[in-house]
Amino acid sequence: MNLTNKEYEELNKKASKPTKHFGTLTGAFLIGGGICSLGELLAHVYMNYGMVMKDAYMLVSITLIFISSLLTGLKLYDSIAKYAGAGSLVPITGFANAIVSPALEYKSEGYIMGIGGKMFTIAGPVIVYGISVSVLYGLILFIFQSI
Amino acid sequence: MSNKIGNGTIIFDNPIYIISYASVGSKKEGDGPLAGYIDFICDDTTFGEKTWEKSESRIQKHAVEKSLLKADISVRDIDFIIAGDLLNQCIGSTYGSKDMDIPFIGLYGACSTMAESLAIGSVFLTNDSFENICCVTSSHFCSAERQFRFPLEYGGQRTPTSQWTVTGGGSVILSNNPKDIEEGIVIKAIKIGKIKDLGIKDANNMGAAMAPSAAYTIKEYLDDTLTKPSDYDLILTGDLGEVGSGLLKKLLERENIDISKNHNDCGLMVYDLDKQDVNAGGSGCGCSAITLTSYILKKMEEGVYKNILFVGTGALLSTTSIQQGDTIPGISHLIHISKSNIVV
């Protein structure tokens, strides 16, 4: 059976069905957009009740994190994410799901090595590189402002 | 006694008998096309256990007990048990067998483990010191997800080439003593496969990673035995799924071997691909085990199939090898199963 890796990769490309982007993009747009619109709606509601803008947006993040964590606990978030893809992954709700889901999953390994040790297995890289990039950004800003 | 021929095919002078078999599945398998053939379906995926790993052990235990019951023998009549699963250090098998207090061999051949255990069990039984050997394998969607992928509740999307790990297992009792059965299902020959790697790196496309090894194993067996695909009622691959099955046929076509008329795949049989949201099909050690020990062997008993090649296929990856950017090697072991008249 004489077949190079490259030839096989060609065969594989033909045999493997690609993702149906029309469906996934539509889902991401509608559900992702829905989550952001809900955030905006909540902000307006909070401000209507006399909250200043900064506090209202802080409370929006807290509310969305709470809803996402609750839906994760109720085993519903992954069903939404199946259709939403990046639409439910990119907003803050996705970050909450990435922390709550391992916490639930690894409870069987105990509170220290399970929940404590594995809670950030998915969100960890986001935190590490998010902070690293923010430091870099701060340095660049500092240099430009000093000139 | 047995003879090795050609590329490592082992032909048994005296066939090895499959005296009993049993299958266990859960809700999704019970909703699938094999539902009527599975011996025990538990809708509760925990199988009454606290952890997914223990649930998987429970599957193995149920399968072994059921197969012993069907053979009307006790655990004391088993010389040893050959068990395997997908979990690290094969804990699904260890905890499934530990209370049985019989000699134990743990195997890892990824999704090819059912065929691997049958192959090893058969060779042991060419030695007359042994009489009965139990081969059992299992997989569990939840234990596999948490080990190989993400937590269950993590909101991710699956690619169209990905496969769904079967929650289930199967047990087969092999014997070199047919006792009083007049007509039996026998293992006539086996072929231990070689590791083949054609550079696939996508862990969500294991069918493509395994197809080359299946093609090599089938081709070499046909060459060794001077047979052709039409000599068999069915060429059943382990769990290549939709993508891998298509690739297997293409690879064999290049060698002028046409299996399109009598090929099927356990990954395509265990679920309804149109209705059950499993993308490219089923996978896992339990996939070929449950399909073989439910539908296939029952149909052989009924005489629908008389001569089949069962080719267990495995993707030999680990989370470490994938994270280190390595390719995914595949392995396939072949078992030639026939229905024969036994002269007692």
Interface residues (C-beta under 8 A of the other chain):
Chain A: M1 L3 N5 Y8 E9 L11 N12 A15 S16 K17 P18 T19 K20 T24 T72 G73 K75 Y77 D78 I80 A81 K82 A84 G85 S88 L89 G94 N97 A98 V100 S101 P102 L104 E105 Y106 S108 I122
Chain B: K50 T51 W52 R146 F150 P151 L152 E153 Y154 G155 G156 Q157 R158 T159 P160 T161 L198 G199 I200 N205 A208 P212 A215 Y216 K219 E242 V243 G246 L247 K250 L251 R254 E255 A280
